[in-house]
Structure formats: C-alpha cells, structure tokens
C-alpha cells in the first residue's frame, strides 16, 4: 500500500531510568485509505503522537489525510500542548475544504521520563489505559469537533500520568466496528478484554489487530484498521 511509506517509524525513548516504546499498525481496507498516525519527538524526551480517521475513502481522503498530517506536524512543532495543536490544525483544515471532509483525531504528548500525559481529542474514540496490574479503562477524554468541519474555540485538555508497567492504546473505529459475517460489531468490550497484560507496544498492537481479524472470521474488512500503543517501563525490563 502506497501510503504506508509515508508513515514514520515508531520511536523508543529513554529518560530518567524509563523506557517509552511506541508502535502502530495500519491496515487499509482498500488500496487508498483514510486512517493515519504519526510520531514526533521533541526535546529528546517528549513523544507526540497523532492518530486520525478521515471521514471518506479513496484518493480525496488520502489527500486530505496527507494535508492533515502535514498541518499537525507544523502545529505540534509550535510548542504548547495538544489542545493548541488541534486548534491550529482545525483552522488550517477548514480552509479550502470544499469536499466537506473531516477527520477525527487524538493528539497527545508523553514525557518519557515522568510518564506525564496530555491528550486532546477532535471527536476521536476514547483511548485505553492498561494498568500494570491488569486493570483496563477507557479514558474519559473530553472532545471537540472533528478537524475540517469548523474552527473550535478550544479543545479540552486531559492530563494524567502513566506508572511503570502501564500502557496507552489508541485506535480507530475500524477496530471497534469490525464486523463478522452476521454484521455483529467487535465492540469496545471485546477490545478491552483482548489487550494482553504485560505486553510491549508492538505486542499490544499485533494482538488487538489479530483479535479483530479473528472475530471477523473472513468477513470483508469494511474500514481501515489502525492501532497505536505506548508502553512505559523501567529501562531495566530487557529493552534498555
């Protein structure tokens, strides 16, 4: 798939005795998809990430996706926080958007040393916090409007902190709305229980995508599937 070549490699950051590992998987439903993700490292210890889902498919959606990624990269480089980046991106993506396409986006920044997380959402699915002790929860990240629709005054900011052994998992609705042959959806409950405790970022992505495919059991993939995971561990855990 052509668009996979523009997606960046997932980084691993070391700071203050911690290791922050990132990974993402994207499987387009068609040759040209509308999902995207990207990572940016700032000041060698802060990892910014973006995951998004464009409302349409095909070439126009891919062009809007490419524009959104460029705009978000510029917006995150201005410093500040994810809510400000989404506000800047929203203003830019409304310009000349004659097709009325839009993208839901989750934007976040994590400090690799402290585990501090800030998140902002433009209408995107709630991410999952997987605790080291096996508890898992959807984070109640407040959302603003999707990018491309209108310019929001502000996007609410969610703040939290990952503890050693925790992981954060974001995804697009291609996972939660994956259908089996009887048109039943994979759903958020199955999504939560499919996540393995103690896996690194790559393992979380691979297991979740495999679980969605297993559930679909050969039914045609109707939407792009994307999973992005971040695992926060002590550097001593075999991956230093």
PATILUM-28418 format. One line per 2 residues: number of its first residue (from 1); their letters; for each residue x negated, y, z of N, C-alpha, C, O. Coordinates in steps of 0.1 Angstrom, whole numbers. Each point is the difference from the previous one (the first is absolute). Layout:
BEGIN
NUM> a> X Y Z X Y Z X Y Z X Y Z | ...;
//
This chain:
BEGIN
1> xx> -8 -12 0 8 12 0 -9 12 0 -9 2 8 | 12 7 -17 -9 12 -2 -1 8 12 -11 5 3;
3> xx> 22 -3 4 0 10 10 -8 -4 13 -4 8 8 | 1 -21 -8 -7 -5 12 -14 6 0 -7 1 11;
5> xx> 2 2 -23 -14 5 0 -2 14 6 -11 4 4 | 22 3 -2 -1 14 5 1 0 15 -2 10 7;
7> xx> 6 -22 -1 2 -1 14 -14 -1 7 -8 -8 -4 | 6 15 15 -13 0 6 -3 -13 9 10 -6 4;
9> xx> -22 3 -2 -4 -11 9 4 4 14 -1 12 4 | 4 -22 4 4 3 14 -12 0 8 -9 -9 0;
11> xx> 7 20 8 -13 2 8 1 -7 13 11 -4 5 | -23 2 1 -1 -4 14 -9 11 7 -10 3 -5;
13> xx> 15 2 16 -7 11 7 -4 -5 14 7 -8 7 | -19 12 -3 -5 -3 13 -2 13 8 -7 9 -6;
15> xx> 12 -8 18 -2 12 8 2 -3 15 10 -7 3 | -19 11 5 2 -1 15 3 -14 4 8 -3 9;
17> xx> -15 -7 -15 2 -14 4 12 -7 -5 3 -11 4 | 4 18 -13 12 -6 -6 -2 -2 -15 -8 7 -7;
19> xx> 16 -16 2 0 -3 -15 14 2 -5 9 -7 5 | -7 16 -14 13 2 -7 0 -6 -14 -8 5 -8;
21> xx> 15 -16 6 0 -6 -13 13 3 -7 11 0 6 | -12 3 -19 12 3 -8 1 -10 -11 -10 -5 -5;
23> xx> 22 2 0 2 -9 -11 14 3 -6 9 5 7 | -8 -7 -20 13 2 -6 1 -9 -12 -9 -4 -7;
25> xx> 22 -1 4 3 -8 -11 11 6 -8 10 5 6 | -11 -4 -19 11 5 -8 3 -10 -12 -9 -3 -7;
27> xx> 21 -1 6 4 -9 -11 12 7 -7 11 -1 4 | -14 6 -16 11 7 -8 10 -11 -5 -4 -11 -3;
29> xx> 16 15 3 11 -9 -6 -2 -1 -15 3 -10 -6 | -7 21 0 -2 0 -15 -14 5 -2 -7 3 9;
31> xx> 4 -2 -22 -14 4 -4 -3 14 5 -12 3 4 | 22 6 -3 -3 13 5 10 3 12 12 0 -2;
33> xx> -18 2 13 8 1 12 0 14 6 -6 9 -5 | 14 -8 16 1 14 6 -5 0 14 1 11 7;
35> xx> -6 -22 -1 -5 0 13 -15 5 0 -6 -1 -11 | 2 7 22 -14 4 0 -5 0 15 8 1 9;
37> xx> -21 -1 -8 -6 2 13 -14 6 -2 -5 -1 -11 | 0 8 21 -14 5 -1 -6 2 14 8 2 10;
39> xx> -21 -1 -10 -7 2 13 -10 12 -2 -6 1 -11 | 4 7 21 -10 10 0 -7 0 13 6 -1 10;
41> xx> -19 2 -10 -8 1 13 -4 14 1 -6 6 -9 | 9 0 21 -4 14 3 -10 -1 12 3 -6 10;
43> xx> -14 14 -10 -9 1 11 -5 -13 5 -4 -2 11 | 3 -8 -20 -5 -13 2 7 -9 11 -3 -11 2;
45> xx> 13 17 4 7 -8 11 15 1 -1 7 -7 8 | -2 16 -16 15 1 -1 4 -6 -13 -4 5 -11;
47> xx> 13 -15 12 5 -6 -12 14 5 -3 9 -2 8 | -7 8 -19 13 4 -5 5 -11 -9 -7 -6 -8;
49> xx> 20 3 9 6 -10 -10 13 6 -4 7 7 6 | -3 -12 -18 13 4 -6 5 -12 -7 -7 -8 -7;
51> xx> 20 5 9 7 -11 -7 13 7 -5 7 7 7 | -4 -10 -20 12 6 -6 7 -9 -10 -5 -10 -4;
53> xx> 18 14 1 8 -7 -9 8 10 -8 8 7 5 | -11 -7 -18 7 9 -9 14 -6 -4 1 -12 -1;
55> xx> 9 20 0 14 -4 -2 3 -8 -12 10 -6 -1 | -19 7 -9 3 -6 -13 -11 -10 -4 -10 -2 8;
57> xx> 10 -3 -19 -10 -10 -5 -4 5 -14 5 10 -5 | -15 -17 -1 -5 3 -13 -10 12 0 -5 4 10;
59> xx> 3 0 -23 -11 10 -2 3 14 7 -9 5 7 | 21 0 -7 2 13 7 -3 -2 15 -5 9 6;
61> xx> 9 -20 0 -2 -2 14 -15 -1 3 -5 5 10 | -2 -11 -19 -15 -2 1 -7 14 -1 -9 3 8;
63> xx> 14 5 -17 -5 14 -1 3 8 13 -9 7 5 | 21 -8 0 3 7 12 -8 -5 12 -5 8 8;
65> xx> 3 -21 -8 -8 -6 10 -15 5 0 -5 4 10 | 0 -3 -22 -14 5 -1 -1 14 4 -10 4 7;
67> xx> 20 4 -10 0 14 4 2 1 15 -7 8 6 | 15 -16 0 2 0 14 -13 -3 7 -3 6 10;
69> xx> -4 -16 -15 -12 -4 7 -11 11 -1 -6 3 10 | 6 4 -21 -10 11 -1 4 11 9 -9 6 7;
71> xx> 22 -2 -7 4 11 9 -2 -4 14 -4 9 8 | 7 -21 -4 -2 -4 14 -15 0 4 -4 3 11;
73> xx> -5 -7 -20 -14 0 3 -4 15 2 -8 2 10 | 12 7 -18 -3 14 2 6 5 13 -7 7 8;
75> xx> 19 -11 -5 7 5 12 -7 -5 13 -1 8 9 | -3 -20 -9 -7 -6 12 -14 6 1 -5 1 12;
77> xx> -1 4 -22 -14 5 1 1 14 6 -11 6 3 | 22 0 -3 1 14 6 -1 0 15 0 11 6;
79> xx> -1 -23 0 -1 0 14 14 0 6 10 -1 -7 | -9 2 20 13 0 6 5 -14 3 -7 -9 3;
81> xx> 20 8 -4 7 -13 4 9 -5 -11 3 7 -10 | 1 -20 11 8 -5 -11 13 7 -3 4 1 -12;
83> xx> 2 6 22 12 7 -3 -3 12 -9 8 3 -9 | -19 3 11 -4 12 -9 -3 -5 -14 3 6 -10;
85> xx> -10 -18 9 -3 -6 -13 13 -3 -8 1 3 -12 | 9 -8 19 12 -3 -7 8 12 -4 6 1 -11;
87> xx> -7 10 19 6 12 -4 -6 6 -12 7 5 -9 | -20 -5 8 -8 5 -12 4 -8 -12 3 5 -10;
89> xx> -3 -18 12 3 -9 -11 14 1 -5 3 0 -12 | 7 2 21 14 2 -3 1 12 -9 8 0 -10;
91> xx> -14 11 13 1 12 -7 -6 -1 -14 6 4 -10 | -17 -12 9 -6 -2 -14 8 -9 -8 1 2 -13;
93> xx> 5 -12 18 6 -11 -8 14 4 -4 6 -6 -9 | 0 17 15 13 5 -5 -2 8 -13 8 0 -9;
95> xx> -20 6 8 -3 8 -12 0 -9 -13 -7 -11 0 | 15 15 -10 0 -7 -12 5 -15 0 -2 -8 -9;
97> xx> 10 5 20 5 -14 1 14 -1 -7 10 -1 7 | -11 2 -20 13 1 -8 7 -14 1 12 0 -2;
99> xx> -19 -10 4 6 -14 0 7 -2 14 7 -11 1 | -8 20 8 6 -2 14 -5 -13 7 8 -6 8;
101> xx> -20 2 -12 -5 -12 8 -4 4 14 -3 12 2 | 2 -21 6 -5 3 14 -8 -12 5 1 -11 -5;
103> xx> -9 13 16 -7 -10 6 1 0 15 -1 11 6 | 4 -22 0 -1 -1 15 -15 -2 3 -6 -8 -7;
105> xx> 1 14 17 -14 0 4 -2 -1 15 7 7 7 | -16 -16 -3 -4 1 14 -15 4 0 -8 -6 -7;
107> xx> 5 16 14 -14 6 0 -4 0 15 7 4 9 | -20 -9 -7 -5 -1 13 -15 2 1 -7 -1 -10;
109> xx> 3 4 22 -15 2 3 -3 -7 13 7 1 10 | -18 -9 -10 -4 -8 12 -14 3 3 -9 -1 -9;
111> xx> 6 4 21 -14 2 5 -6 -13 3 5 -7 9 | -15 3 -16 -6 -14 2 -7 -2 14 -2 -11 4;
113> xx> -1 22 3 -6 -1 13 10 -2 11 -2 -8 9 | 13 16 -10 9 1 12 13 -8 -3 7 -3 9;
115> xx> -4 0 -22 12 -7 -3 12 10 -1 12 -5 -2 | -14 18 4 11 9 -1 6 1 -14 -8 0 -10;
117> xx> 21 0 9 7 -1 -13 10 12 -1 7 3 10 | -7 3 -21 11 10 -3 6 -5 -14 -7 -3 -9;
119> xx> 20 3 9 8 -4 -12 10 10 -3 6 7 8 | -3 -6 -21 12 8 -5 6 -8 -12 -7 -6 -8;
121> xx> 20 7 8 7 -8 -10 9 9 -9 8 8 5 | -8 -11 -18 9 6 -9 10 -10 -5 -1 -6 -11;
123> xx> 10 2 20 11 -9 -3 -5 -15 -1 7 -8 -7 | -19 5 12 -5 -14 -2 4 -9 11 4 4 11;
125> xx> -6 -17 -14 4 -11 10 -9 2 12 -12 4 -1 | 18 -8 13 -8 1 12 -11 -10 1 2 -12 -3;
127> xx> -14 16 7 -11 -10 1 1 -8 12 8 3 9 | -15 -14 -8 0 -9 11 -13 2 8 -11 0 -5;
129> xx> 13 0 19 -12 0 9 0 -15 5 9 -4 7 | -20 -2 -10 -2 -14 5 -10 1 12 -12 3 -2;
131> xx> 17 -6 14 -8 2 12 -9 -13 2 3 -10 -5 | -15 12 11 -9 -10 3 6 -12 7 -4 -12 -2;
133> xx> 14 14 10 6 -11 8 12 -6 -8 6 -9 6 | -5 12 -18 10 -6 -9 14 7 -1 8 -3 -9;
135> xx> -6 13 17 12 8 -1 -1 8 -14 -10 4 -4 | 22 -3 -2 0 8 -12 12 9 0 11 -4 5;
137> xx> -12 15 -11 11 10 0 -1 9 -12 -11 3 -5 | 23 1 0 0 10 -10 -1 14 6 6 3 10;
139> xx> -15 5 -15 -2 13 6 10 10 -5 3 1 -12 | 3 6 21 11 9 -3 -6 13 -5 1 10 7;
141> xx> -7 -10 -19 -6 12 -5 11 8 -7 7 -4 -9 | -4 17 14 10 8 -6 -4 4 -14 -12 1 -3;
143> xx> 22 0 -6 -4 2 -14 6 13 -5 11 5 4 | -18 1 -14 5 11 -8 5 -6 -14 0 -12 -2;
145> xx> 4 21 -7 5 -5 -13 -12 -5 -8 -11 3 1 | 15 -12 -11 -11 -6 -9 -6 12 -8 6 10 -2;
147> xx> -18 -13 -3 -7 10 -8 5 0 -14 3 -10 -6 | -1 23 1 5 2 -13 15 4 -1 4 5 -10;
149> xx> 3 -6 21 14 4 1 1 15 3 5 7 -8 | -10 -3 20 0 14 3 -11 3 9 -7 -10 4;
151> xx> 5 22 0 -11 4 9 5 1 14 8 8 3 | -13 -17 5 4 0 14 -7 11 8 -12 3 -3;
153> xx> 18 3 13 -6 9 8 -11 -6 9 -11 5 2 | 13 -18 2 -10 -7 8 3 -15 -1 12 -4 -2;
155> xx> -22 -3 5 1 -15 2 -4 -3 14 -11 4 4 | 20 -10 4 -4 -3 14 -12 -9 1 -2 -9 -8;
157> xx> -6 12 18 -12 -8 2 2 -10 11 5 3 11 | -10 -15 -13 1 -11 10 -15 -2 5 -9 -1 -8;
159> xx> 7 1 21 -13 -2 6 0 -13 9 10 -3 7 | -21 -4 -8 -1 -12 8 -15 -4 1 -9 7 -5;
161> xx> 7 -19 11 -14 -5 1 0 -15 -1 7 -7 7 | -16 2 -16 -2 -14 -1 -10 -4 12 -10 6 2;
163> xx> 14 -17 4 -9 -6 10 -9 -11 -7 5 -5 -10 | -16 1 15 -8 -10 -6 8 -13 -2 7 -5 10;
165> xx> -7 0 -22 7 -12 -3 14 3 -6 7 -9 -5 | -3 21 4 12 4 -6 -2 1 -15 -11 1 -5;
167> xx> 22 -1 -2 0 2 -15 12 8 -4 11 -1 6 | -12 9 -17 11 8 -5 3 -6 -14 -10 -1 -8;
169> xx> 22 -1 5 4 -6 -14 10 9 -6 11 2 6 | -14 3 -18 10 8 -8 3 -8 -13 -8 -9 -4;
171> xx> 20 11 -2 4 -8 -11 10 8 -8 5 11 5 | -2 -16 -17 11 6 -8 12 -9 1 -1 -11 4;
173> xx> 12 16 -9 13 -8 1 0 -12 -9 9 -8 0 | -19 6 -9 -2 -12 -7 -2 -12 9 3 -11 -5;
175> xx> -8 13 17 -1 -11 9 13 -2 7 5 -11 0 | 0 21 7 12 -2 8 12 -3 -8 10 -7 5;
177> xx> -10 11 -18 12 -3 -9 -3 -10 -10 8 -2 -9 | -19 -6 11 -2 -12 -9 12 -9 1 4 -3 11;
179> xx> 1 -2 -23 12 -8 0 -4 -15 -3 -9 -3 -8 | 17 -6 14 -1 -14 -4 10 -2 -11 7 9 -5;
181> xx> -5 -22 1 9 -3 -11 14 3 2 8 2 -9 | -4 -2 22 14 3 4 2 15 3 10 4 6;
183> xx> -20 5 -10 1 14 2 0 4 15 6 10 4 | -12 -18 5 -2 3 14 -13 8 1 -10 -4 -7;
185> xx> 10 14 15 -13 8 1 -9 -6 11 5 -5 10 | -18 7 -12 -10 -5 10 3 7 13 0 -7 11;
187> xx> 2 20 -11 5 7 12 -11 4 10 -11 -6 -1 | 14 15 10 -10 5 9 -3 -11 11 -11 0 6;
189> xx> 21 -8 -2 -2 -10 10 -11 -10 -4 -9 -3 8 | 11 -2 -20 -10 -10 -5 -14 7 -2 -10 -6 3;
191> xx> 10 19 -7 -12 7 -1 -8 0 13 -12 -2 1 | 19 5 10 -7 1 13 -5 -14 4 -12 -1 4;
193> xx> 20 -9 -5 -5 -13 5 -10 -6 -9 -8 -9 4 | 7 13 -17 -11 -5 -9 -14 5 4 -9 -7 -4;
195> xx> 8 18 11 -13 5 3 -8 -8 10 5 -2 11 | -16 -3 -15 -8 -8 9 -8 8 11 -5 10 -3;
197> xx> 5 -15 15 -7 7 11 -15 -3 -2 -4 -11 -3 | -5 21 5 -14 -2 0 -6 0 -14 -12 -2 -1;
199> xx> 20 4 -9 -6 1 -14 -6 13 -3 4 10 6 | -14 -9 -14 -6 13 -4 9 6 -11 10 -6 -4;
201> xx> -14 18 -1 9 7 -9 3 -8 -13 11 -1 -5 | -22 -6 0 2 -8 -13 10 -11 3 9 -3 -8;
203> xx> -11 -4 19 9 -11 4 14 4 1 9 -7 -4 | -6 18 10 13 5 2 7 3 -14 11 -4 -2;
205> xx> -18 10 -7 5 3 -13 3 -13 -7 11 -2 -6 | -20 -7 6 1 -13 -8 12 -8 5 7 -6 -7;
207> xx> -6 5 21 10 -9 5 14 6 -2 9 -7 -3 | -8 20 4 13 6 -2 5 -1 -15 12 -3 -2;
209> xx> -21 6 -7 3 -2 -14 4 -14 -3 10 -3 -8 | -18 -7 13 3 -14 -2 14 -4 5 7 -8 -6;
211> xx> -4 14 18 13 -3 6 11 5 -8 11 -7 -2 | -12 18 -4 11 6 -8 1 -9 -13 12 -2 -4;
213> xx> -23 -2 -2 1 -8 -12 6 -14 4 8 -5 -8 | -12 0 19 6 -13 4 15 0 2 7 -9 -4;
215> xx> -3 21 10 15 2 2 7 1 -14 11 -6 -1 | -17 13 -8 6 2 -13 1 -13 -8 9 -2 -8;
217> xx> -18 -7 11 0 -14 -5 3 -1 -15 8 -7 -5 | -16 15 -2 0 -1 -15 10 10 -6 0 2 -13;
219> xx> 8 5 21 9 11 -6 -9 11 -5 -10 3 5 | 14 3 -16 -8 11 -7 -2 11 10 9 5 7;
221> xx> -21 0 -7 -3 12 9 6 12 -6 -3 4 -12 | 12 3 19 8 11 -6 -7 13 3 4 10 -6;
223> xx> -13 -9 15 -6 13 4 -15 -2 3 -4 -11 3 | -3 22 -4 -14 -1 3 -1 -3 15 8 4 8;
225> xx> -19 -12 -4 -2 -4 14 -14 6 4 -10 -2 -7 | 10 10 18 -12 5 5 0 -1 15 10 3 7;
227> xx> -22 -7 -2 -2 -1 15 -14 7 2 -9 -2 -7 | 9 10 18 -12 7 4 -2 -3 15 9 3 8;
229> xx> -21 -8 -4 -2 -3 14 -13 6 5 -9 2 -7 | 9 2 20 -11 5 7 -2 -8 13 9 0 8;
231> xx> -20 -6 -6 -3 -7 13 -11 8 8 -10 4 -6 | 12 -3 19 -8 8 8 -6 -10 11 7 -4 9;
233> xx> -20 2 -10 -6 -10 9 -13 5 6 -6 10 -5 | 1 -17 15 -13 3 5 -10 -4 -11 2 -10 -7;
235> xx> -13 17 5 -10 -4 -10 -6 -13 2 -6 -6 -10 | 7 0 22 -6 -13 2 8 -12 -5 -5 -11 0;
237> xx> 17 14 -5 8 -11 -5 -4 -6 -13 8 0 -9 | -20 -4 8 -5 -8 -12 0 8 -13 -2 -6 -10;
239> xx> 6 19 10 0 7 -12 -8 13 1 2 10 -8 | -11 -9 17 -8 12 2 -10 1 -11 -8 9 -1;
//
